[in-house]
Amino acid sequence: WFLFLCLDFNLFVGLCFLLYVWFILFNFYI
């Protein structure tokens, strides 16, 4: 259960990080 929670948390952080990077690139190109 703890391992599953950790994996789910890492997936969430990864998605937030990708969204953050995409937002920075989007602002940079505009």
C-alpha positions in Angstrom: 0.0 0.0 0.0 2.8 2.4 0.9 4.7 1.5 -2.3 1.6 2.0 -4.3 1.1 5.4 -2.7 4.7 6.3 -3.4 4.3 5.3 -7.0 1.1 7.3 -7.3 2.8 10.3 -5.7 5.7 10.1 -8.1 3.4 9.9 -11.0 1.5 13.0 -9.8 4.8 14.9 -9.3 5.9 13.8 -12.8 2.7 15.1 -14.4 2.9 18.4 -12.5 6.5 18.8 -13.5 5.7 18.2 -17.2 2.8 20.7 -17.0 5.2 23.2 -15.4 7.8 22.7 -18.0 5.2 22.9 -20.8 3.9 26.2 -19.3 7.4 27.7 -19.2 8.1 26.7 -22.8 4.6 28.0 -23.9 5.4 31.4 -22.3 8.9 31.4 -23.8 7.6 30.9 -27.3 5.0 33.7 -26.9 
